[in-house]
Every structure is written in C-alpha cells, then in structure tokens.
Amino acid sequence: MLPTARLLQRPRAPHPSLLLSQAVKASLAKSRPVVALESTIISHGLPYPLNLQVARELEAVIHENGATPATIAIVDGVPKVGLEDSDLNRLAECALPEKSELAIKTSRRDISYIMAKGKGFIGGTTVSGTMVLAHMAGIDIFATGGIGGVHRGGETSMDVSADLSELSRTPVSVFCSGPKSILDIPRTLEVLESLGVGVLTFNDKTSEFPSFYTSKSGLKVPRVASFSDAAKVILSAKEIGLESGHVFGVPIPSSYEAEGEQIQQAVERAVRESFEQGIDKKGKEVTPWLLKRVGELAPQSKDSNRALVVNNAKFAAKTAVEYEKMREERRNAKNTHSLGGLDESAVSKRAFGDLLVFGSAAVDLTSTVSSSVPKISSAFHQATTFPGRVEVSLGGVGRNIAEAAHKILSPSSSSSSSMTLTPVVKLVAPYSRKDVFGKILIDGLRDLGMRTDGLFSIDEVRRSDTHQISKFDGTRTAVCSLVLDGEGDLVSGVADMDIPAIDSSSPLLDSEGQQSLWPELIAIDGNLSPESIAHIISSSTTEEGRRIPILFEPTSLAKSTRILEAFEILEKVGWKEDGRGRDAPFIHFSTPNYIELKQMHKAAREKGLILDTCNVEEIKGSLERILQESKLPDFIGLEMLVEVEEISRLIGTVFVKFGSRGVLGRERLIAFHQPACQLESAPSSSQTSTVSDPASTVVNTTGAGDSFAGGILAGQYLNSVGILNLGRRGVAAGPWSSSESRERTVLEKICRLGQLAAGKSLVSNKAVGDGLDMLVDKI
C-alpha cells in the first residue's frame, strides 16, 4: 500500500473484544483527538483515595485541553477503553489492603489470563498492557507518569520491563516524565535505542531527557519545540508505516523541580533496602514496593507524582489535538486532488461515512453433496452423511450491497479512475461477538478491506440497555446453512436468523448520532422493520435542510412492501408537511424486480398512498409518448409503465429488473430500457473474455440483485461527488429536477454500472463477484 493511502485510511475499527465507552466510540468514529490512560497507577501506584482523585483529575485535564480521555482496564473479564465512574471507584478501592487481591497488574502477557478469570477481577493495565489495548482500539497517543525500564542491576538480573519491547512493536506514542526514578535510566535509553524506539524530549532548554522527579538526567536526546512538532513526528511515522512507538519525555513542572533532589535521595535509599531485603528478586512486585517505600520516606513525592502525570496528560492532549488537525488537513488535501479539484468547502463537508448501508449481514454455509451420490433428494431423510464439499462465505443483502459498492469504489492499480483510495462504504448491521460466526464475519470484512466500525454487537447493546435483556438473550450472528445436491439444486437448509433487527433503540440510529455523520447516500435493505426504515428516512435531513438520498432494495417479495408501511408511518406523523411538499417522493431510488414492483404497487394502492386522482387517462398521453420516443421493447406495455409511474411518485427513480431481458429505468418524464449486458468470465488474470453463450456460464444468481443495487449506489455516489463525467447534478437535490436529456444519460450510465456488477456475480460462485474494481472504466 502506498504511504499516502496508509495515512489517509479511515480509522481502523476497534477490535470486537473491546468495550468502548460511548464518548470514546463517538470520538474515534468522528476522528476527534483521544488520549489513552493506564490504570495501574490507580490500582497499584497511588494510595486510596488519592488514586481516585488523580484518575478523575487526569480525565478532566484531557477534556479541558480538547481531547477525550480513554482510561483502559480489564473489568470482569472485559477489556474496557473508557471507564465509567463506577469502574474508576472499583479500581481505586483495589488499593485498599482488604481488596488488593482483586486487582492484578496487567502487561501484554497477562491480558488473556485476566480476561479468562472473568467476573470479580480487575486488570490494572501497565504501560505495555495499555499500549496493546489502545492500539487495538485505534488510539495513537497515551499519557502516563513514567515508563518501565531496566532495573538497577539489570545487567546481571535481566530484569527489564516489558514496556520497552512493547514500544518496539506497537505504534503508540507515550508521553511520560521518563523511566520511573527507581530504574537505571542510562541503560533504559540504551535498550530503547537498540530496539529502534524513537525517544524525544520537550526539554527545549537543555535537550536532556527527564529523570522523572527532575528535568535533568545528563542524557541528551532529540527535542521537539512544540505540540505541533510532536504531532508531525507521530504522523510521519504513521505515514511510512512504522510499527514502533515513541517516547516523549515531558519535564516535571518547574515549581516541583527543587524537591526533585530530595526525593531522589529517598529513591536511592529505597533501592538499597530492596536489595537488602530481597525484594529486588520478586518480579513485578518490585516497582509497587519501591514506589510505596519512596512515598513513606518522602511524603512530598505524592504531590510531585500527581503534578507530573497531570502535566503529561495535558501535553498528550494538546499534541493529540494538533495530530488530528494535521490528519484532517491531509485527508482533505488528498480528497480535493482525487475529486478533480472540488472547492475546499465542498470537501470539508464530506463526512465520516460517505455511504451508509443499513441491513443484514450473515455467514453462509453451503454443503454440496458429491455428484457421485445418486438421488440425494430421496436419500436425504436417511440418518447418514454424504461425501461432498462444505464452504463458508459471507452473505446478507445489506452486506452484499456494501461489498459491491466498496469494490467498485476501490479501483485497482491498473484502473485509470482517479478516485480516493479510502473505504467510503460503512455497513451498519447487528452481529453477536459471542459466537464463532461473529468473528468469521468481522475477519471476512477486514480481509475484503471493508470497514467494520458500523457493525454493532448485540451483546454490547444488551449490557448498556438493561430493559431489553429478555429480548436479546440467546441471540446469535445470522447464519444460513444450505444443502445442495450434485447439480447445485437446493435440497434443504436451516436459516438461523433469529437476531434482533436494527431499530430505533440502537445507538447507531438515534437522530443526533446519524445527523453527525451526514453521508452522501444511504441504502436500506428490506430486512429492516418498517419502524426502522421510517426512523432512518425521518433522520436523513441535514441542518441545512438537504435531504440525503436513500436507496431501497426490496430483498424479497414478502419484504418488498415494508417500505410502503414505513411511508404509511411517516404519513401519519405528517412528515411531508414539514416543508418537504406533498408531491416530493419519500425516498430517491429503488431496485425491485418486476414481481416485487407489482406487489409494491398493489400495496401502495391498498394503503391509499397512490390516490385515485392519479388517473391513468390523465397521464396516458405522456406515457404513450414515452413508449414511442424511448423505443422501449414490446414487453413493456402501458399498464406496466403506469405501475412504474405511480410508484415513482413515492420513490423518485425506479430501476426495475427483468433478468435476462434487461432493466427499465423510470423517473418523472424519463424512461429508458437497458438490455442485459454480455457476461464476462471472472478475471483470472489481466484479461477477461466475453461469453458467447451467457446462459451456459451462469454460476450463481443469489447475489446478482444485491450487486446491481451496490452498482447503482456506487454510481450515484460517484456522480454526486463529481468524480465521473456523469453530469454535475447533485443527487441530493432530487433526481426529478434536471433536464431530461442529460438525466437520461446519467441514469443510463449508472444503470449500466449496476448491470456490469450483477454480471460479475452471475459468473462467480460468490455472492459478489471479482473484477468490480475495473468497472468504472467501462462506463
């Protein structure tokens, strides 16, 4: 991957094993500055209640300086990034003697062990453990008091903190006051140098690396003169893909410098006592013992500890703010270039989540019995197994649409398209992280280069919304298991789809949350409930009054009318009366097949959504003119055109699929027919071949309709942002408001993109075929 592409990628989705607080989740999703904080300082470093006071003060100072704090710990077996106040209290109380056994210092090696211990135990994360979990969450900056390092006598005891090796392999920048004063600072810096870890200082007067309680160590390292300079270092490392972290040494506030020498004397005495009493041989117990003893010998050290760690958090927060500003500037600059010179204001309004796809995501298990087994249909009821092949793939209508759009919008290196390299499609779908299928789904999406930040765990929703416990108990990731005979025909199957639908109780669907994203386009599949669909439609108007275009894929005959039920809900609450106009369609696009369209038309008539005043005789003349001038094929008659016309009054543009007979495109005043495209074999090399007998090469029809919808979605997106030469019309203004001739050309090209995407699926054994990254060049 090119460095700029790596830099400009959208934020990585947090690992599904992590439980992020709402504040941290929202900040990461919107590319706002976040600073990680460790929890060992709370559970093991400071006495109670000072530890709780410091924990709250650290979070407050990060907030005050423009960033979101993310204190990290493992609570009851769950790695948490961003703690509630009740969690902070539990951590702090672990410093009490009677509760000390409940908290365990947690480095990288201890994470899985603490998770396995589960309920009742707390893992106070060290620098190493915090770095691991922060990186898994997508956080690049971390503040602490001091890092671990080489212990006194480490050249013989080999007592070296895991923090140092972690810094060499985890790209998180740590802001600290140097190694803890009880350590061998010169040898610690030597080890960091050997491990290739960047070490810098904010000590602009002397360039000395701080020695915890004092700014002076006599050891010089490169310096950064400002928060902006520090941010540039972190950004540069990210740009070239370095997998190591940085240590930024922050001098203790000058008002505490004078006491540093006195405290250091107490440190030296505590170290001597640790050798005399054999404490130095007790592994990870050494550091807590030494810090406690230093506190006894020099009580003022607690005030210095507090001052330096709070100051470090302030420096980290200010750097994080500069860092995110720079990342946003780089993204905007890249996007402006890729979009052919869009003005800066247009680019700056492009939001995180350019395309949102709401729908289902599932894992498909396909068991194909060997062709050598005769009459599988009759033999299936026998209590036996059959030889054959079992395959695992990803499915779900919403997921298929998202994958198709993602592939089209991710051009290959051989494509001539000048498009952004960052993934713009965000799939919003439920799953369960308690079963193996949830992991298969997450891993599969990541393997495709797709975003996973829109997937929400039902288990997490259950924990945060206790009144729905009974509803969510026993839920699983959606799975469909099919048994096919040797000829590929369905014999039997099990659909385990008992998973809660996306509804308005989901935190991803509240109006405020959705409006903060402001995508270019939204797609909805028919698996959503009518209430969910109505909620999304009603939440799709920006502060400026712009309606975000919405595409609806009916999914099946039974579910095709859910969109009409949603319209009915909106009618009852007077949604159209709110400045939208009675004649404006509810949504902008739909991709039904003709059977689904007839069902939708019938339901719309029955619900009174299509008024009788829309008389066929009144529009017959214009429809007959369209039939003649558009040169539509004979199978498209006046009755069919009337059905499409009346539905287009509710849905602005309708692409009606007729399988091998092509597609009818219809919006007000415009109609066109696109014949089916010639199929090409799936690309096994740089060349593809046109199929002379398409029917004989169709491998799979299950994902063709979804791929068509994904192609329509991608085409509309490319047109709306001006990347393709499809006319500069902004689809948000409504597809029914521009000149007829230009609109016809636009719609035909977008339709062709959808058909080409469907064609790739027809010749593939996957729901979404290969080679979609080359399609833009063909229209």
C-alpha positions in Angstrom: 0.0 0.0 0.0 1.3 3.5 -0.8 2.3 5.6 2.2 -0.4 8.2 1.4 -3.0 5.6 1.1 -2.0 4.1 4.5 -2.1 7.6 6.1 -5.5 8.5 4.7 -7.3 5.3 5.5 -10.3 5.8 7.6 -9.8 4.9 11.3 -9.4 1.2 11.9 -12.5 -0.4 13.5 -11.8 -1.2 17.2 -11.3 -4.9 17.9 -14.7 -6.5 18.7 -13.4 -7.9 22.0 -13.1 -4.3 23.3 -15.9 -2.5 25.1 -15.6 1.2 24.3 -17.4 3.9 26.2 -19.9 5.9 24.2 -17.7 9.0 24.4 -14.6 7.2 23.2 -16.5 5.4 20.4 -18.0 8.6 19.2 -14.7 10.4 19.2 -12.9 7.7 17.3 -15.7 7.5 14.7 -15.5 11.2 14.1 -11.7 11.4 14.1 -11.6 13.5 17.2 -8.5 13.5 19.5 -8.4 10.7 22.1 -5.7 10.1 24.8 -5.3 6.7 26.4 -4.6 6.4 30.2 -3.3 3.5 32.1 -5.0 2.0 35.2 -2.1 0.5 37.2 -1.5 4.0 38.7 -5.0 3.7 40.1 -5.0 0.1 41.2 -1.3 -0.2 42.3 0.5 3.1 42.1 -1.1 5.5 44.5 -3.0 5.1 47.8 -6.7 5.4 48.2 -8.4 7.9 47.9 -5.6 9.9 46.2 -5.6 7.4 43.3 -9.3 8.2 42.6 -8.7 11.9 42.8 -5.8 11.7 40.4 -7.8 9.4 38.0 -10.6 12.0 37.8 -8.1 14.9 37.5 -6.3 13.2 34.6 -9.6 12.8 32.7 -10.6 16.4 33.5 -7.4 17.9 32.2 -7.6 15.9 29.0 -11.2 17.2 28.5 -10.1 20.7 29.2 -7.4 20.6 26.6 -9.7 19.4 23.8 -9.4 15.6 23.8 -11.4 12.6 25.0 -9.8 10.6 27.8 -9.8 6.8 27.5 -8.8 5.1 30.8 -8.1 1.5 30.0 -8.6 -1.5 32.3 -9.9 -5.1 32.2 -13.1 -5.3 34.3 -14.8 -8.6 35.0 -13.0 -10.2 32.0 -13.9 -7.4 29.6 -11.2 -5.1 28.2 -12.7 -1.6 28.6 -11.5 1.5 26.8 -13.0 4.5 28.5 -14.3 3.8 32.1 -17.5 4.7 33.9 -17.2 6.4 37.3 -18.2 3.2 38.9 -15.3 1.4 37.2 -12.9 4.1 38.5 -14.2 3.6 42.0 -13.7 -0.2 41.8 -10.2 0.3 40.6 -9.3 2.8 43.2 -10.7 0.6 46.1 -8.3 -2.2 45.0 -5.5 -0.1 46.6 -7.1 -0.9 50.0 -5.4 -3.8 51.7 -8.6 -5.8 52.0 -9.3 -5.7 48.3 -5.7 -5.8 46.9 -6.1 -9.4 45.8 -8.9 -8.5 43.3 -6.6 -6.4 41.1 -3.7 -7.8 39.0 -1.0 -5.8 37.3 -1.7 -6.5 33.6 1.0 -6.4 31.0 0.7 -7.8 27.5 1.4 -11.4 28.7 -1.4 -11.1 31.3 -4.3 -9.8 29.2 -5.7 -13.2 28.2 -5.3 -14.6 31.7 -7.2 -11.7 33.3 -9.9 -11.9 30.7 -10.3 -15.7 31.4 -10.6 -15.1 35.1 -13.8 -13.1 34.4 -16.2 -11.7 36.9 -14.9 -10.3 40.1 -11.4 -9.5 39.0 -9.8 -6.3 37.6 -6.7 -5.9 35.4 -4.9 -2.7 36.1 -3.1 -2.2 32.8 0.6 -1.2 32.8 2.2 0.8 30.1 2.6 -2.3 28.0 -0.9 -3.6 28.5 -2.4 -0.2 27.9 -0.4 0.2 24.6 -1.7 -3.1 23.4 -5.4 -2.3 24.0 -5.1 1.3 22.9 -3.7 0.2 19.6 -6.5 -2.4 19.2 -9.0 0.5 19.8 -7.3 2.8 17.2 -5.8 5.2 19.7 -2.3 6.6 18.9 -1.4 8.7 21.9 -1.1 7.7 25.5 -0.2 9.6 28.7 1.3 8.1 31.9 3.6 9.1 34.7 6.7 7.1 33.9 7.6 4.1 31.8 9.2 0.9 33.0 12.8 0.2 32.0 16.0 -1.6 33.1 16.1 -2.1 36.8 19.1 -1.4 38.9 21.4 -4.4 38.4 19.5 -5.4 35.3 22.8 -6.2 33.5 23.0 -9.3 35.7 19.4 -9.9 36.8 18.0 -9.3 33.3 15.1 -7.5 35.0 13.9 -5.4 32.1 10.3 -4.1 31.8 8.0 -5.4 29.1 7.2 -1.7 28.4 10.4 -1.5 26.3 9.7 -4.4 24.0 6.2 -3.2 23.6 7.4 0.2 22.5 9.4 -1.5 19.8 6.4 -3.3 18.3 3.3 -1.2 19.0 2.8 2.2 17.2 1.5 4.2 20.2 3.3 7.3 21.4 3.8 7.5 25.1 4.0 10.9 27.0 5.8 10.5 30.3 8.4 12.0 32.6 10.9 9.4 31.6 11.5 6.0 33.2 10.5 5.7 36.9 13.2 7.2 39.1 13.9 3.8 40.7 15.3 2.5 37.4 18.6 2.6 35.6 17.8 5.5 33.2 21.1 5.3 31.0 20.7 1.6 30.4 17.0 2.1 29.7 17.8 4.6 26.9 20.4 2.2 25.5 17.9 -0.6 25.3 15.3 1.7 23.6 18.0 2.7 21.1 18.8 -0.9 20.3 15.1 -1.7 19.9 14.7 1.2 17.4 12.3 3.2 19.6 12.2 7.0 19.0 13.0 8.9 22.2 12.4 12.7 22.3 12.1 15.4 24.9 10.1 18.6 25.4 13.0 19.9 27.4 13.9 22.7 24.9 16.4 24.4 27.2 18.9 21.6 27.6 17.6 18.7 25.3 18.0 16.5 28.4 15.7 13.5 28.8 13.8 14.0 32.1 14.5 11.7 35.1 11.1 11.6 36.5 11.2 13.8 39.6 13.6 16.2 37.9 14.1 17.5 34.4 17.8 16.8 34.5 19.4 13.5 33.7 22.6 14.5 31.8 21.4 12.4 28.9 20.5 14.3 25.7 18.0 13.2 23.1 16.4 15.0 20.1 13.9 17.6 21.2 10.5 18.8 20.0 9.8 22.5 20.5 6.0 22.4 20.3 3.0 20.2 20.3 2.8 20.6 16.5 6.4 19.3 16.2 5.5 16.3 18.3 2.3 15.6 16.2 4.4 15.8 13.0 6.7 13.1 14.3 3.8 10.8 15.1 2.1 11.5 11.8 5.3 10.9 9.8 5.8 7.5 11.5 2.2 6.6 10.6 2.6 7.7 7.0 5.6 5.4 6.4 4.0 2.5 8.3 6.5 2.2 11.2 5.2 -0.4 13.7 7.1 1.0 16.7 6.1 3.7 19.2 7.7 6.8 20.5 8.6 8.1 24.0 8.1 11.8 24.5 9.8 13.0 27.7 7.9 15.8 29.5 9.8 17.6 32.2 8.2 17.9 35.6 6.6 21.4 36.2 9.4 23.8 37.2 7.7 24.5 40.6 8.4 20.9 41.6 12.0 20.8 40.3 13.6 21.9 43.6 12.1 19.0 45.6 13.4 16.5 43.0 16.8 16.2 44.5 15.4 15.4 48.0 13.0 12.8 46.6 15.8 11.2 44.6 17.7 10.6 47.8 14.7 8.8 49.2 14.7 6.8 45.9 18.3 5.7 46.4 17.6 4.6 49.9 14.5 2.6 48.9 16.5 0.8 46.2 19.2 -0.2 48.7 16.6 -1.5 51.1 15.0 -3.6 48.3 18.4 -5.3 47.7 19.0 -5.8 51.4 15.5 -7.4 51.9 15.5 -9.5 48.7 12.6 -7.5 47.2 14.6 -7.0 44.0 14.1 -10.7 43.2 10.2 -10.6 43.3 9.5 -9.6 39.7 6.5 -7.3 39.2 6.2 -6.8 42.9 9.3 -4.7 42.9 8.0 -1.5 41.4 4.9 -1.2 43.7 7.0 -1.9 46.7 9.6 0.7 45.8 7.0 3.4 45.0 5.3 2.8 48.3 8.6 3.0 50.2 9.6 6.2 48.4 6.2 7.6 49.5 6.9 6.7 53.1 10.4 8.2 53.0 9.5 11.4 51.0 5.8 12.1 51.5 6.1 15.1 49.2 6.7 12.6 46.3 3.0 12.1 46.1 2.4 15.7 45.2 5.2 15.5 42.6 3.8 12.3 41.2 0.4 13.9 40.8 1.8 17.1 39.2 3.9 15.3 36.7 1.3 12.8 35.5 -1.3 15.6 35.1 1.2 17.7 33.2 2.0 14.7 30.9 -1.7 14.3 30.2 -2.0 18.0 29.3 0.9 17.7 26.9 -0.6 14.5 25.3 -4.0 16.1 24.9 -2.6 19.2 23.2 -0.5 17.1 20.9 -3.5 14.9 20.1 -5.5 17.9 19.0 -2.7 19.0 16.7 -2.3 15.5 15.4 -6.0 15.1 14.4 -5.9 18.6 12.8 -3.0 17.5 10.6 -4.7 14.2 9.7 -7.8 16.1 8.6 -5.8 18.5 6.6 -4.0 15.6 4.8 -7.3 13.9 4.1 -8.9 17.0 2.8 -5.9 17.7 0.6 -6.0 14.2 -0.8 -9.7 14.2 -1.4 -9.5 17.5 -3.2 -6.9 16.1 -5.6 -8.8 12.9 -6.1 -12.1 14.6 -6.8 -10.6 16.7 -9.6 -10.3 19.9 -7.7 -13.5 20.3 -5.7 -13.6 23.5 -3.8 -12.3 23.3 -0.2 -15.7 24.0 1.4 -17.3 21.0 -0.5 -14.5 18.7 0.6 -14.6 19.8 4.3 -18.3 18.9 4.5 -17.7 15.4 3.3 -18.4 13.4 6.4 -17.1 10.2 8.0 -19.3 7.6 6.4 -19.9 8.7 2.8 -22.1 5.8 2.1 -24.2 4.1 4.8 -25.7 0.7 4.2 -28.3 -0.4 6.7 -29.2 -4.1 6.5 -28.4 -7.7 7.2 -25.0 -9.4 7.5 -24.8 -13.1 7.7 -22.5 -16.1 7.3 -23.5 -18.6 4.7 -22.6 -22.3 5.0 -23.0 -24.3 1.8 -22.8 -28.1 1.8 -22.7 -29.5 -1.8 -23.1 -33.3 -2.0 -20.8 -35.0 -4.3 -22.2 -35.7 -7.8 -21.4 -39.3 -7.3 -24.2 -39.6 -4.8 -27.4 -40.6 -6.7 -30.9 -39.2 -5.9 -29.8 -37.1 -2.9 -33.4 -35.7 -2.5 -34.9 -39.0 -1.7 -31.9 -40.2 0.3 -31.6 -37.1 2.3 -34.0 -38.3 5.0 -31.7 -41.3 5.8 -29.8 -40.9 9.0 -26.4 -40.8 7.3 -23.8 -38.4 6.0 -22.7 -37.9 2.4 -19.4 -37.1 0.8 -19.1 -33.6 -0.6 -17.8 -30.1 -0.1 -18.6 -27.5 2.7 -17.8 -23.8 2.0 -18.1 -20.8 4.2 -18.9 -17.4 2.7 -20.3 -14.0 3.8 -23.9 -13.1 2.9 -26.8 -10.9 3.9 -28.4 -8.4 1.4 -27.1 -5.3 3.1 -23.6 -6.8 3.4 -23.6 -7.8 -0.3 -24.7 -4.3 -1.4 -21.9 -2.8 0.7 -19.3 -5.2 -0.7 -20.3 -4.5 -4.3 -20.2 -0.7 -3.8 -16.9 -1.0 -1.9 -15.2 -2.9 -4.6 -16.4 -0.5 -7.3 -15.2 2.4 -5.3 -11.8 0.8 -4.7 -10.2 0.8 -8.1 -7.2 -1.5 -8.8 -3.8 -0.2 -9.7 -4.5 -0.9 -13.3 -7.7 1.2 -13.4 -7.5 4.6 -14.9 -10.0 6.1 -12.5 -8.8 8.9 -10.2 -10.7 8.0 -7.1 -10.0 8.2 -3.4 -8.2 5.1 -2.0 -10.0 5.2 1.3 -13.0 3.0 2.1 -16.2 5.1 1.9 -18.8 2.4 2.5 -20.0 1.8 6.0 -22.2 -1.2 6.7 -24.5 -0.8 9.7 -25.6 -4.3 10.8 -26.0 -6.3 14.0 -24.0 -9.4 15.0 -23.0 -11.3 18.1 -19.4 -11.4 19.2 -20.2 -14.4 21.5 -20.2 -17.0 18.7 -17.5 -18.0 16.2 -19.6 -16.8 13.3 -19.4 -13.2 14.5 -15.6 -13.5 14.3 -15.8 -15.0 10.9 -18.0 -12.1 9.8 -15.6 -9.5 11.2 -12.5 -11.2 9.8 -14.1 -11.7 6.4 -15.0 -8.0 6.1 -11.5 -7.0 7.1 -10.0 -9.4 4.5 -12.0 -7.6 1.9 -10.7 -4.2 3.1 -14.1 -3.2 4.2 -14.9 -1.2 7.3 -16.3 -2.9 10.4 -17.0 0.1 12.5 -20.7 0.1 11.7 -21.2 -3.5 13.0 -22.7 -3.4 16.5 -22.6 -6.2 18.9 -26.0 -7.2 20.3 -24.2 -8.4 23.5 -22.9 -4.8 24.0 -26.4 -3.3 23.4 -27.8 -5.8 25.9 -25.3 -4.7 28.6 -26.0 -1.0 28.0 -29.8 -1.2 27.7 -30.9 -3.5 30.6 -34.6 -3.2 29.8 -34.1 -5.3 26.7 -32.3 -8.2 28.3 -35.1 -10.7 27.6 -35.3 -9.6 24.0 -31.6 -10.2 23.4 -31.0 -13.3 25.4 -29.6 -16.2 23.3 -29.1 -14.2 20.1 -26.6 -15.2 17.6 -24.9 -14.0 14.4 -27.2 -14.6 11.5 -26.3 -17.9 9.7 -27.8 -19.6 6.7 -26.8 -23.3 6.1 -27.8 -24.9 2.8 -27.5 -28.4 1.5 -27.2 -28.7 -2.4 -27.3 -31.8 -4.5 -24.6 -32.6 -7.0 -26.2 -30.4 -9.6 -26.3 -27.4 -7.4 -30.1 -27.5 -6.6 -31.3 -26.8 -3.1 -32.2 -29.9 -1.1 -32.7 -28.4 2.3 -31.3 -25.9 4.7 -31.6 -24.1 8.0 -31.8 -20.3 8.4 -30.7 -19.2 11.8 -31.8 -15.5 11.5 -33.2 -15.0 15.0 -31.3 -11.9 15.6 -32.8 -8.5 16.6 -33.4 -6.2 13.7 -31.8 -2.7 13.6 -34.4 -0.5 15.3 -34.6 2.9 16.8 -33.3 1.6 20.1 -29.9 1.1 18.6 -27.4 3.8 19.5 -26.4 3.9 15.8 -29.8 5.0 14.8 -30.6 7.9 17.1 -31.3 11.1 15.2 -28.4 13.0 16.7 -25.9 10.2 16.0 -27.0 9.8 12.4 -27.1 13.5 11.7 -23.5 13.8 12.9 -22.4 11.6 10.1 -24.1 13.3 7.1 -23.3 10.7 4.5 -23.7 11.3 0.8 -26.1 8.4 0.3 -27.9 5.8 2.4 -29.0 2.3 1.3 -31.6 0.2 3.2 -32.5 -3.4 2.6 -35.9 -4.9 3.2 -34.8 -6.9 6.3 -35.3 -3.8 8.4 -38.6 -3.3 10.1 -41.0 -0.6 8.8 -40.4 1.4 12.0 -36.6 1.2 11.4 -37.0 2.4 7.8 -39.3 5.2 8.8 -36.8 6.3 11.5 -33.9 6.4 9.1 -35.9 8.4 6.5 -37.1 10.9 9.1 -33.5 11.3 10.3 -32.0 12.0 6.9 -32.4 15.7 6.6 -29.3 17.8 7.4 -29.2 21.1 9.4 -29.2 22.9 6.1 -32.4 21.2 5.0 -30.7 18.9 2.5 -32.4 15.5 2.1 -29.8 12.7 2.0 -30.7 10.4 -1.0 -31.9 6.9 0.1 -31.9 3.7 -2.0 -34.2 0.8 -1.0 -33.5 -2.8 -2.1 -36.7 -4.8 -1.6 -34.8 -8.0 -0.7 -37.8 -10.4 -1.4 -41.4 -10.4 -2.4 -42.6 -10.7 1.2 -40.4 -7.9 2.4 -40.8 -5.5 -0.5 -43.8 -3.8 1.0 -42.1 -2.8 4.2 -41.1 0.4 2.5 -44.8 1.2 2.0 -45.5 0.5 5.6 -42.7 2.9 6.5 -44.3 5.6 4.2 -47.6 5.0 6.0 -46.0 5.7 9.3 -44.5 8.9 8.0 -47.8 10.0 6.6 -49.5 9.5 10.0 -47.0 11.8 11.7 -47.2 14.4 8.9 -43.6 14.1 7.9 -44.2 15.5 4.4 -45.9 18.6 5.8 -42.7 19.7 7.4 -41.5 21.8 4.4 -41.0 18.8 2.1 -44.0 19.2 -0.1 -46.8 16.8 -0.8 -45.5 15.9 -4.3 -42.0 15.1 -3.2 -41.1 11.4 -3.1 -40.4 9.8 0.3 -37.0 8.3 -0.9 -35.0 8.7 -4.1 -34.1 5.2 -5.6 -35.3 1.6 -5.5 -34.2 -1.6 -7.3 -37.1 -4.0 -7.4 -37.6 -6.8 -9.9 -40.9 -6.7 -11.7 -42.7 -9.1 -9.4 -41.7 -7.0 -6.4 -42.7 -3.9 -8.2 -46.3 -5.2 -8.8 -46.5 -6.2 -5.1 -45.3 -2.7 -4.1 -47.8 -1.1 -6.4 -50.7 -3.1 -5.1 -49.8 -2.4 -1.5 -49.4 1.3 -2.2 -52.9 1.4 -3.8 -54.5 -0.5 -0.9 -52.9 1.8 1.7 -54.1 4.9 -0.2 -50.6 6.1 -0.8 -51.4 6.4 -4.5 -54.5 8.5 -4.9 -57.2 7.7 -7.4 -56.8 11.2 -8.7 -53.7 9.9 -10.3 -55.9 8.8 -13.2 -54.4 6.7 -16.0 -56.3 8.6 -18.6 -54.8 11.9 -17.5 -51.3 10.7 -18.0 -51.9 8.3 -20.8 -50.8 10.8 -23.5 -47.4 11.4 -21.9 -46.9 7.7 -21.2 -47.7 6.8 -24.8 -45.2 9.4 -26.0 -42.6 8.0 -23.7 -43.3 4.5 -25.0 -42.7 5.7 -28.6 -39.8 8.1 -28.1 -37.9 5.9 -25.7 -38.1 2.9 -28.0 -39.0 0.6 -25.2 -39.2 -3.1 -26.0 -42.6 -4.7 -26.7 -42.9 -6.5 -23.4 -43.0 -3.1 -21.6 -46.6 -2.0 -22.2 -48.7 0.9 -21.0 -50.1 -1.0 -17.9 -46.6 -1.8 -16.7 -45.5 1.8 -17.3 -48.4 3.1 -15.3 -47.4 0.9 -12.4 -43.8 2.2 -12.5 -45.1 5.8 -13.0 -47.2 5.6 -9.9 -44.5 4.1 -7.7 -42.1 6.7 -9.0 -44.3 9.3 -7.3 -43.4 7.7 -4.0 -39.8 6.7 -4.9 -38.1 9.2 -7.2 -36.2 6.8 -9.5 -37.1 3.2 -10.0 -34.8 0.6 -11.7 -37.0 -2.4 -12.5 -35.1 -5.7 -13.1 -36.3 -8.2 -15.7 -33.4 -10.7 -15.5 -32.1 -11.5 -19.0 -34.5 -9.0 -20.6 -32.6 -6.1 -19.0 -33.7 -3.1 -16.8 -36.4 -0.5 -17.1 -35.3 2.8 -15.6 -38.0 5.3 -14.8 -38.2 8.7 -13.1 -40.7 11.5 -13.7 -40.7 12.4 -17.5 -37.9 9.9 -18.3 -37.9 6.2 -19.2 -35.3 4.0 -20.7 -34.5 0.4 -21.2 -31.1 -1.1 -20.8 -30.7 -4.6 -22.4 -28.8 -7.2 -20.4 -25.0 -6.9 -20.8 -22.9 -9.7 -22.2 -21.3 -11.7 -19.4 -17.6 -11.9 -19.0 -15.8 -14.7 -17.2 -14.4 -13.9 -13.9 -10.9 -12.4 -14.3 -8.3 -15.0 -13.5 -5.5 -12.8 -15.0 -5.3 -9.4 -16.5 -7.6 -10.4 -19.4 -11.3 -11.2 -19.5 -13.2 -13.0 -22.2 -16.7 -12.3 -23.5 -19.0 -15.2 -23.1 -20.7 -16.3 -26.4 -23.4 -18.2 -24.6 -24.2 -16.4 -21.4 -26.9 -18.8 -20.2 -24.4 -21.6 -20.1 -21.9 -19.7 -17.9 -24.2 -18.5 -15.1 -22.8 -20.0 -12.0 -24.8 -18.3 -9.3 -27.8 -15.9 -9.2 -28.2 -15.3 -5.4 -26.1 -12.1 -5.3 -26.8 -10.6 -8.7 -29.7 -8.4 -7.5 -27.6 -7.2 -4.5 -24.6 -6.5 -6.7 -26.9 -4.5 -9.0 -28.1 -2.4 -6.1 -24.5 -1.9 -5.0 -23.6 -0.7 -8.5 -26.5 1.8 -8.6 -25.4 3.1 -5.1 -21.7 3.4 -6.2 -22.8 5.1 -9.5 -25.0 7.6 -7.7 -22.1 8.4 -5.2 -19.6 8.9 -8.0 -22.0 11.2 -9.8 -22.8 13.2 -6.6 -19.2 14.0 -5.8 -18.3 14.7 -9.4 -15.7 12.0 -9.9 -17.3 10.6 -13.0 -18.3 12.6 -16.0 -22.0 11.9 -15.5 -23.1 15.5 -15.2 -22.6 17.8 -12.2 -26.1 17.3 -10.8 -26.1 16.7 -7.1 -28.4 13.8 -6.4 -29.4 15.3 -3.1 -31.4 18.0 -4.9 -33.7 15.2 -6.2 -33.4 13.3 -9.4 -36.7 14.7 -10.7 -35.5 18.3 -11.2 -33.0 18.5 -14.1 -33.0 18.5 -17.8 -34.4 15.4 -19.5 -31.7 14.6 -22.0 -28.8 14.9 -19.5 -30.7 13.0 -16.9 -31.3 10.1 -19.3 -27.6 9.8 -20.0 -26.8 10.0 -16.3 -29.3 7.3 -15.4 -28.3 5.0 -18.2 -24.6 5.1 -17.2 -25.5 4.4 -13.6 -27.8 1.6 -14.6 -25.0 0.1 -16.8 -22.7 0.1 -13.8 -25.2 -1.8 -11.8 -25.7 -4.3 -14.6 -22.0 -4.9 -15.0 -21.7 -5.5 -11.3 -24.6 -8.0 -11.4 -22.9 -9.7 -14.4 -19.7 -10.3 -12.4 -21.8 -12.0 -9.7 -23.6 -14.3 -12.2 -20.3 -15.8 -13.4 -18.9 -16.2 -9.9 -19.6 -18.8 -7.2 -19.6 -15.9 -4.7 -22.5 -13.6 -3.9 -20.4 -10.6 -5.1 -18.1 -11.4 -7.9 -14.5 -10.3 -8.6 -13.3 -7.6 -11.0 -15.7 -4.9 -9.8 -12.8 -2.6 -9.2 -12.4 -2.3 -13.0 -16.0 -1.5 -13.9 -15.8 2.3 -13.7 -13.6 2.5 -16.8 -16.3 0.6 -18.8 -19.0 3.2 -18.5 
